[in-house]
């Protein structure tokens, strides 16, 4: 889409010349979200996550400067160590192997280091080794879950205080959980390790998704202020106008953010191999795309669905729709659709023309 076409489309959405019924089709978006989240849960139950050594504990070896990056020699070397589990072997960069296995004692560690050096024809002194205890891994896991839970609690409080509306907090929180569930499902599908860098990526995408949702909700709050005091448009129509007015902004923000993250993901996955760069980039890439979707197609439609369960909003919606039917039956011209609201006035409504003050003849008193 050309820049001029995109600009014209965005201007039409904001001024109301063009409108997409996003809120009105909320059942469709809800079904899509439920389906993808359900698929993510199935993947988590069947394939499960692949926790990194930081979470599960164990011994890790790095073999730099290898001429052959095939994994079988490493597997055979680990098999010579009694009690060692089948290793996880990955390529880091172009000539470095990373071998992870179960916890080994000092003697076993030295034996495996020498076996790996012999298998890949490198100096034994160049083979690095490290150990992470299971207790440390459990501490990392508990702190990661605690940090995620604390973040969600603080977000719900901040949204409630900022918007002075618990319904917006609920809708925003559901969108955040939706984003995390789908991103975790992608990790389960691809089988990449979940590392502390991945957790950082999860928290980052939550912040991004929250920012995008707050932008949309700000416009929703502006449009629906005093919505129940007028009889021309429903609460859902005014909220839908807000989504249309912020749609281009959400798309542009996502494109600007996703392109560099996609480049980092490509470099981390295909050029550098396994590592922190790849782990965090995948979480950011998937989370940003899903966060944009949830801000537009889930958060606001869910907010409208919650509000329309309230008697006052439901009665107002019914009265507006009934009045429209009555005008159509009477043959009166229909009011302009909410998409054609004139910007710059309260709720987008055009100001009523002011009556000119009648001039009185000079010298006469009222």
DAMO-V5104 format. One record per residue. N is the residue number from 1. RES is the residue in one letter. D_CENTER is the distance of its C-alpha to the mean C-alpha in Angstrom with 2 decimals. Layout:
N_RES_D_CENTER, N_RES_D_CENTER
//
This chain:
1_X_24.50, 2_X_26.88, 3_X_26.04, 4_X_28.63, 5_X_27.38, 6_X_23.78, 7_X_25.27, 8_X_27.51, 9_X_24.80, 10_X_22.72, 11_X_25.96, 12_X_26.85, 13_X_23.62, 14_X_24.11, 15_X_27.84, 16_X_27.48, 17_X_29.59, 18_X_26.89, 19_X_24.39, 20_X_21.93, 21_X_22.08, 22_X_18.40, 23_X_19.19, 24_X_22.35, 25_X_20.75, 26_X_18.30, 27_X_19.90, 28_X_18.88, 29_X_15.14, 30_X_15.53, 31_X_17.43, 32_X_14.98, 33_X_12.15, 34_X_14.89, 35_X_16.21, 36_X_13.23, 37_X_12.61, 38_X_16.41, 39_X_16.57, 40_X_14.25, 41_X_16.64, 42_X_19.59, 43_X_18.59, 44_X_18.26, 45_X_21.67, 46_X_23.40, 47_X_22.23, 48_X_20.82, 49_X_19.07, 50_X_21.15, 51_X_21.49, 52_X_22.89, 53_X_26.25, 54_X_24.93, 55_X_23.97, 56_X_26.84, 57_X_29.57, 58_X_32.25, 59_X_34.04, 60_X_32.68, 61_X_34.87, 62_X_34.34, 63_X_36.88, 64_X_36.90, 65_X_38.93, 66_X_39.28, 67_X_40.76, 68_X_39.46, 69_X_35.82, 70_X_36.48, 71_X_35.30, 72_X_38.37, 73_X_40.62, 74_X_38.17, 75_X_38.00, 76_X_41.79, 77_X_42.17, 78_X_40.07, 79_X_42.11, 80_X_45.21, 81_X_43.95, 82_X_44.92, 83_X_42.14, 84_X_39.26, 85_X_36.43, 86_X_35.31, 87_X_33.37, 88_X_29.98, 89_X_30.87, 90_X_28.59, 91_X_29.45, 92_X_28.38, 93_X_29.20, 94_X_32.23, 95_X_34.90, 96_X_33.52, 97_X_33.00, 98_X_31.14, 99_X_32.70, 100_X_31.37, 101_X_33.52, 102_X_34.60, 103_X_36.32, 104_X_39.61, 105_X_42.51, 106_X_44.12, 107_X_46.64, 108_X_44.13, 109_X_41.85, 110_X_44.78, 111_X_45.85, 112_X_42.45, 113_X_42.14, 114_X_45.58, 115_X_44.79, 116_X_41.69, 117_X_43.71, 118_X_46.43, 119_X_44.12, 120_X_42.56, 121_X_45.71, 122_X_44.43, 123_X_46.01, 124_X_45.33, 125_X_44.81, 126_X_41.78, 127_X_39.90, 128_X_37.61, 129_X_36.76, 130_X_34.70, 131_X_34.27, 132_X_31.61, 133_X_32.97, 134_X_31.36, 135_X_31.49, 136_X_29.46, 137_X_26.82, 138_X_26.78, 139_X_26.49, 140_X_23.45, 141_X_21.77, 142_X_22.75, 143_X_21.67, 144_X_18.18, 145_X_17.83, 146_X_19.59, 147_X_17.35, 148_X_14.19, 149_X_16.27, 150_X_17.68, 151_X_14.44, 152_X_13.46, 153_X_17.09, 154_X_17.30, 155_X_14.27, 156_X_16.00, 157_X_19.24, 158_X_18.15, 159_X_16.66, 160_X_19.87, 161_X_22.11, 162_X_20.59, 163_X_20.52, 164_X_23.42, 165_X_21.94, 166_X_20.73, 167_X_19.42, 168_X_16.73, 169_X_15.86, 170_X_15.73, 171_X_13.57, 172_X_11.01, 173_X_11.29, 174_X_11.02, 175_X_7.69, 176_X_6.52, 177_X_8.74, 178_X_7.63, 179_X_4.23, 180_X_6.84, 181_X_9.49, 182_X_8.54, 183_X_7.93, 184_X_11.15, 185_X_12.77, 186_X_12.51, 187_X_14.19, 188_X_16.74, 189_X_17.43, 190_X_18.15, 191_X_19.92, 192_X_19.03, 193_X_19.88, 194_X_17.62, 195_X_18.94, 196_X_18.56, 197_X_16.83, 198_X_14.13, 199_X_13.80, 200_X_13.65, 201_X_10.78, 202_X_8.87, 203_X_10.03, 204_X_9.27, 205_X_5.52, 206_X_6.11, 207_X_8.56, 208_X_6.93, 209_X_4.73, 210_X_8.14, 211_X_10.13, 212_X_9.15, 213_X_9.80, 214_X_12.95, 215_X_14.17, 216_X_14.20, 217_X_15.72, 218_X_18.28, 219_X_19.55, 220_X_19.61, 221_X_21.68, 222_X_23.95, 223_X_24.63, 224_X_25.27, 225_X_27.51, 226_X_30.84, 227_X_29.64, 228_X_31.97, 229_X_34.93, 230_X_35.10, 231_X_35.98, 232_X_34.70, 233_X_31.02, 234_X_28.90, 235_X_26.02, 236_X_23.67, 237_X_25.10, 238_X_24.63, 239_X_20.97, 240_X_20.55, 241_X_22.33, 242_X_19.84, 243_X_16.92, 244_X_19.22, 245_X_20.21, 246_X_16.75, 247_X_15.64, 248_X_17.17, 249_X_15.86, 250_X_12.19, 251_X_13.24, 252_X_15.34, 253_X_12.93, 254_X_10.47, 255_X_13.65, 256_X_15.09, 257_X_12.27, 258_X_11.71, 259_X_15.51, 260_X_16.56, 261_X_13.88, 262_X_15.09, 263_X_18.59, 264_X_18.04, 265_X_16.72, 266_X_19.82, 267_X_22.13, 268_X_20.91, 269_X_21.03, 270_X_24.14, 271_X_26.18, 272_X_25.77, 273_X_24.92, 274_X_23.41, 275_X_22.47, 276_X_20.09, 277_X_19.02, 278_X_17.94, 279_X_16.23, 280_X_13.95, 281_X_13.44, 282_X_12.21, 283_X_9.44, 284_X_8.49, 285_X_9.21, 286_X_7.39, 287_X_4.03, 288_X_4.90, 289_X_6.28, 290_X_4.32, 291_X_2.51, 292_X_6.24, 293_X_7.53, 294_X_6.79, 295_X_8.14, 296_X_11.03, 297_X_11.92, 298_X_11.11, 299_X_11.37, 300_X_14.59, 301_X_16.23, 302_X_15.84, 303_X_17.36, 304_X_20.16, 305_X_20.80, 306_X_21.30, 307_X_23.51, 308_X_25.56, 309_X_26.58, 310_X_28.46, 311_X_32.13, 312_X_32.36, 313_X_29.46, 314_X_30.64, 315_X_34.18, 316_X_33.20, 317_X_31.30, 318_X_34.30, 319_X_36.76, 320_X_35.04, 321_X_34.95, 322_X_38.52, 323_X_39.75, 324_X_38.38, 325_X_40.21, 326_X_43.35, 327_X_43.23, 328_X_42.82, 329_X_45.69, 330_X_47.84, 331_X_47.27, 332_X_45.75, 333_X_43.38, 334_X_39.72, 335_X_37.71, 336_X_35.29, 337_X_31.91, 338_X_29.17, 339_X_27.85, 340_X_31.03, 341_X_30.86, 342_X_32.34, 343_X_30.12, 344_X_31.58, 345_X_32.98, 346_X_31.85, 347_X_29.35, 348_X_30.02, 349_X_33.42, 350_X_36.41, 351_X_38.94, 352_X_42.17, 353_X_45.17, 354_X_47.42, 355_X_51.00, 356_X_53.63, 357_X_56.02, 358_X_59.45, 359_X_62.09, 360_X_65.21, 361_X_68.61, 362_X_69.65, 363_X_71.87, 364_X_70.81, 365_X_69.20, 366_X_66.73
//
